[in-house]
């Protein structure tokens, strides 16, 4: 009986952790941008962006990065699976492929 309660608690914690990660994703995006704020603040040609990217498989992922508008390239970027973003990120891309984060 006690084993069943412990197992249920562990499953409950794992479920809560998964929900917490989804909810915190916008915070992870913001933290990533904050860690690179000096680069963006020191160069007016650089902007913090996320880009919705449709993959050949039909799935969507997001590219988060610092984009140099003069060079037309990312100076730093990472790809995030669509299942790992929260509703705020999805909403930011509901009408536009690119979202600029200030």
C-alpha positions as a Markdown table, in Angstrom:
| # | Residue | x | y | z |
|---|---|---|---|---|
| 1 | Unk | 0.0 | 0.0 | 0.0 |
| 2 | Unk | 2.8 | 2.5 | 0.9 |
| 3 | Unk | 4.7 | 1.5 | -2.2 |
| 4 | Unk | 1.6 | 2.4 | -4.3 |
| 5 | Unk | 1.3 | 5.8 | -2.6 |
| 6 | Unk | 5.0 | 6.6 | -3.1 |
| 7 | Unk | 4.7 | 5.5 | -6.8 |
| 8 | Unk | 1.6 | 7.7 | -7.2 |
| 9 | Unk | 3.5 | 10.7 | -5.6 |
| 10 | Unk | 6.5 | 10.2 | -7.9 |
| 11 | Unk | 4.2 | 10.0 | -11.0 |
| 12 | Unk | 2.5 | 13.1 | -9.8 |
| 13 | Unk | 5.8 | 14.9 | -9.3 |
| 14 | Unk | 6.9 | 13.9 | -12.8 |
| 15 | Unk | 3.7 | 15.1 | -14.3 |
| 16 | Unk | 4.0 | 18.4 | -12.4 |
| 17 | Unk | 7.6 | 18.8 | -13.5 |
| 18 | Unk | 6.6 | 18.3 | -17.1 |
| 19 | Unk | 3.9 | 21.0 | -16.8 |
| 20 | Unk | 6.3 | 23.3 | -15.0 |
| 21 | Unk | 8.9 | 23.0 | -17.9 |
| 22 | Unk | 6.2 | 23.9 | -20.4 |
| 23 | Unk | 5.1 | 26.9 | -18.3 |
| 24 | Unk | 8.7 | 28.0 | -17.7 |
| 25 | Unk | 9.8 | 27.9 | -21.3 |
| 26 | Unk | 9.1 | 31.6 | -21.8 |
| 27 | Unk | 11.4 | 32.2 | -18.8 |
| 28 | Unk | 14.1 | 30.1 | -20.4 |
| 29 | Unk | 13.8 | 32.2 | -23.5 |
| 30 | Unk | 14.1 | 35.4 | -21.6 |
| 31 | Unk | 17.0 | 34.1 | -19.6 |
| 32 | Unk | 18.9 | 33.1 | -22.7 |
| 33 | Unk | 18.3 | 36.5 | -24.2 |
| 34 | Unk | 19.4 | 38.2 | -20.9 |
| 35 | Unk | 22.6 | 36.3 | -21.0 |
| 36 | Unk | 23.3 | 37.9 | -24.4 |
| 37 | Unk | 21.9 | 41.4 | -23.7 |
| 38 | Unk | 25.3 | 43.0 | -23.9 |
| 39 | Unk | 25.7 | 41.9 | -27.5 |
| 40 | Unk | 22.3 | 43.3 | -28.5 |
| 41 | Unk | 22.7 | 46.5 | -26.4 |
| 42 | Unk | 26.1 | 47.3 | -27.8 |
| 43 | Unk | 25.2 | 46.9 | -31.5 |
| 44 | Unk | 22.1 | 48.5 | -32.9 |
| 45 | Unk | 22.2 | 46.1 | -35.9 |
| 46 | Unk | 21.6 | 43.1 | -33.6 |
| 47 | Unk | 18.1 | 42.0 | -32.5 |
| 48 | Unk | 16.8 | 39.2 | -30.3 |
| 49 | Unk | 14.4 | 37.0 | -32.3 |
| 50 | Unk | 12.6 | 33.8 | -32.5 |
| 51 | Unk | 11.6 | 32.4 | -35.8 |
| 52 | Unk | 9.0 | 29.7 | -36.4 |
| 53 | Unk | 10.5 | 27.2 | -38.8 |
| 54 | Unk | 8.5 | 24.5 | -40.6 |
| 55 | Unk | 10.5 | 21.4 | -41.0 |
| 56 | Unk | 10.3 | 18.9 | -43.9 |
| 57 | Unk | 8.5 | 16.5 | -41.6 |
| 58 | Unk | 5.7 | 19.0 | -41.2 |
| 59 | Unk | 6.6 | 19.8 | -37.6 |
| 60 | Unk | 7.4 | 23.2 | -36.4 |
| 61 | Unk | 10.4 | 24.3 | -34.4 |
| 62 | Unk | 11.6 | 27.6 | -33.2 |
| 63 | Unk | 15.0 | 29.2 | -33.8 |
| 64 | Unk | 16.0 | 31.5 | -31.0 |
| 65 | Unk | 18.9 | 33.8 | -31.7 |
| 66 | Unk | 20.7 | 37.0 | -32.0 |
| 67 | Unk | 20.2 | 38.2 | -35.6 |
| 68 | Unk | 22.6 | 40.7 | -37.2 |
| 69 | Unk | 20.4 | 42.8 | -39.5 |
| 70 | Unk | 23.4 | 44.2 | -41.4 |
| 71 | Unk | 25.1 | 40.9 | -42.0 |
| 72 | Unk | 21.8 | 39.1 | -42.4 |
| 73 | Unk | 23.0 | 36.2 | -40.3 |
| 74 | Unk | 22.6 | 34.8 | -36.8 |
| 75 | Unk | 25.5 | 35.5 | -34.5 |
| 76 | Unk | 24.2 | 32.9 | -32.1 |
| 77 | Unk | 21.2 | 30.6 | -32.2 |
| 78 | Unk | 19.6 | 27.5 | -30.9 |
| 79 | Unk | 16.6 | 25.3 | -32.1 |
| 80 | Unk | 13.7 | 24.6 | -29.8 |
| 81 | Unk | 11.1 | 21.9 | -30.5 |
| 82 | Unk | 7.5 | 23.2 | -30.8 |
| 83 | Unk | 6.4 | 20.8 | -28.0 |
| 84 | Unk | 8.8 | 22.6 | -25.7 |
| 85 | Unk | 7.4 | 26.1 | -26.0 |
| 86 | Unk | 4.6 | 27.6 | -24.0 |
| 87 | Unk | 1.5 | 29.4 | -25.2 |
| 88 | Unk | 3.2 | 32.8 | -25.0 |
| 89 | Unk | 5.7 | 31.8 | -27.6 |
| 90 | Unk | 3.1 | 30.2 | -29.8 |
| 91 | Unk | 1.0 | 33.4 | -29.5 |
| 92 | Unk | 3.9 | 35.5 | -30.5 |
| 93 | Unk | 4.1 | 33.5 | -33.7 |
| 94 | Unk | 0.4 | 33.1 | -34.3 |
| 95 | Unk | 0.4 | 35.8 | -37.1 |
| 96 | Unk | 4.1 | 36.2 | -37.9 |
| 97 | Unk | 7.0 | 33.8 | -38.5 |
| 98 | Unk | 9.4 | 36.1 | -36.8 |
| 99 | Unk | 9.0 | 37.6 | -33.3 |
| 100 | Unk | 11.4 | 40.3 | -32.0 |
| 101 | Unk | 11.9 | 40.3 | -28.3 |
| 102 | Unk | 12.9 | 43.6 | -26.7 |
